[in-house]
């Protein structure tokens, strides 16, 4: 079995943001401290344990490229997965969970990274909770969410363990599946060996070229302005406009934005 883990960094709240216009300064933006979220740490730890339970299993870890991604991936590489790589993703796609999942799925499939994909229940700072569902759809895979652990049963079946209130569920995981992990005491990420940390600093990390994810339907205004695209704007509603007129305007705006 080849286990694929998809990770995304988040800003480290222990460190302040740098002074200056770091949004428009590539060096400052790249130097901002980042870390794995608790959910992504859980996904990595569960994958490491699963590899230990399956003698023939291999582990591949992928992360979308971007500011700080290379340094964060080196920290992940210290856990000695068999393969690590960054995924080239269109900047605009990061704001559209459907397009983002489409590009990530295309990149991972191009790398022939197996059929069991693990990720945190939230994917980085930009995720609104929809990424994993879109990823399963784009990969044509089943989806198991909010798992705390993956266990290999005596019959060889893989089951996800998750807790709902006072009930513990054991969910059978199909061969082709996206599993999202949530954090728990049992899946705190281990510390890597120092020698592996030093080796990871010298590791060459490849980037998988963008495979093309299709149309992006949700784009930040800053990116729209950068591309010179202008959208027709209707006159603002008068303050005295009724509730029905305001609702119609909101629905028209959502429809023109191509909602997911």
N, C-alpha and C positions, 0 to 999 in steps of 0.2 A: 504494500500500500504506500502511495505517495501522499503525504499530508501537506496541504498548502495553507499557509497562514497569511492573511492580509492585514497589515497594520498601517496606522496613520498616527503621526505625532500630534500632540497638543502642546500649547504653551505651558511652561512650567511656572506655576503660581508662586513658587518660592523665590523667583528672581524678578526684579522690576524690569519694566520695558526700558530700552535705552533712550537717552535724550536725543532730540533731533527728529527730523522727518523720516522715521524709519520705514514708513510705508512706501516711500519713493527712493530709498537708499538701499540698494541690493546688499551691500556689505553689512549694514546695520540689521537688515531683515534676516539675513542668513545667520547672524551671530546671536539672535535671541534664543535663550535657553528653551529647549523642548524636551519632552519626555513622552513615554507611552502612557496612555490613559490607564486607569485600573482595569478597565474592561479588556484592553488590548494586552496588558500584562497577563491577565487571566487566560486569554486565548493562547498566548505563547507558552505559558506554563502547562496548560492542558495538552498542547501539542507535544511538548517535550516528554511528558509522562506517557502519552500514547505511543510515542516512538520507542520508549523503553519497554512498553508492554508487548510490542509487536517486533520480533527480531528482524523481519524483512522490511520494516517501514523506513521511509526516508522523509526528511523534512525540508521543505522549501519555503522561504519567507519573502514576501514582496511588499513593497511600499511605494505609493506614488511619489515621484520626484518633486522637489520644491525646496524652498529655503529650509535649511537645517536637516533635510532628510538624510543626507549622506552621513553626517555625524551620528544621527540616531540609528541608522542602519548598522553602523560599525558597533554600536553598543549591543544591538541584537545579534550581530555576527559572533560576538563573544560567547554566545550560548551554543556555538558549533552546529548550526543547521548545515545540511549537505549543500544547500544552494541559497544564495541571497541575490536579489536584484531589485533595482528601482524600475518603476513603470512610468514612461513618458505619457503625461496626460495634459490635454488642453486646459489652460487656466480657466477659461469660461466654463468648462464642463464641471468644475468643482462645485459650482453653485447650483447645478441641476442634478439631483440624485439619479435620475434616469440615465442621463448622458454620462455621468461619472461612472455608474455601474457598468454601462455598456463598454466604455473604454477600458476599465479595469478587467472586466471579464474577457475582452478581446486580447488584452496583453497576456493574461495568465494562460488562456487557452493556447496562444501562440507559443508559449514556453512549455506546453505539454505538462502542466503542473498537477496532473492527477484529477481526481473527482471529489475528494473530501476537502472542503474549504472551510477554514475556521477564521473567525474575526470577532472583534469585540462588539457588544450590542450597540455601541455608537462608534462611528467611524471618523475619528478626528474632530477638530473644532467646527467644521462646516456641516456636519451631518445633522439632519433634522429627524433622524430615526427611520428614514425610509430606505437608506442605502442597501442594507442587507436583503430586504425584500426585492428590490430591483435587481440586485446581483443574482439572486436565485432565479428570477425570471429570465434574465439575459443568459444565464448559464444553462437554462433548461433543467434546473435541479430542484430537489425538495428543499424545504426550509424548516429548521428546528431552532427556535429562539430561546434566549434566556437560560441556557444550560449552565450548570455550575461544574460539571464534571463529565468526562467520557469514560465509560468502562467497557472493557472487552469481556464478554460473558464466556462461560465454559464451552458454549456451542459455537463460539467464534463471532457471534453477533455483537455489533457495537451499539451501545445504548447511552443516551444522554440523560443525565440526572438533573432534575430541576425541582425547585420547591415553590409551591403555591400555597401561601398561608401556612397551615399545619399539615399539608399533604405533600408527600414526596413522589414525584412522577419519574418513571423509567421509560423513556421514549426510544423506540427502535430507530436507529439512524440508517437510512437507505445508503446504498453504495455511492450514489451521486447526490451530494447534499451540501448545503451551506448551513453551518452551525454557528450561531452567535453565542458568545460567552459573557456572563456577568461575573462580577467579582464576588469572592467569598473567602473565608479564612482558609479553606482547603486548597485554594489555587493561587496563593500569593507567589509571585515570580521569584525564583531562586536567584542567588548571586552567582555570577560566573567566576571561574578561576582567574586569578590575575594574569597568568601566562596567556590565557586565551584572550583577555582584554588587550594585551600588548600585541598579540598576533593579529587581532582584528584591526588595529590601527594601520597596519601595513597591507591589509587585504584590498585587492582590486575588486570593486563592486561595479558590475555591468548595469547598463540601462537598456531595457527592452523598448525598442522604438514604438512610437504611437501607431496603433493599428487602425485608427479611424473609427470614431464612435457615432458618426452621424450628426444630425442637427441638435444644437443646444437650444432649449426652449426658454430657459431662465438665465438671464445675463445681468450682472450688476451694472448700474448706470455708468460707473467709472470705466468699465471695460467697453461699454457701448460707445461712450464718448471717445475713447482711445481709437476705436476703429472708424470713427467718422460717421457712424450710423445715426440717423436722426429719425425719431418717430413722431408722427403727427399727434399733436396734443389738442384735446378738446378744451373749450373754455371752462374754467372752474365753475362749479355750481355756486349759485347764490346762497348765502347763509339762510335765506328764508325758504329754500327748496324743501319740499316735503320728504318724509322718510322713504316713500316709494321711489322718488326720483334719485335719492342717494343710493338706495340699494341697486337700482338699475345701473347707475354709474359704476359701482363696485363690481358688479357682475360683468359689465362690459370690459372693465380693466383686466379682470382675471381671465376672461376669454381671450383677449388680445395678447396676453402674456403667455398663452399656451400652458395652462396649469397641468401639473402631473397628478 
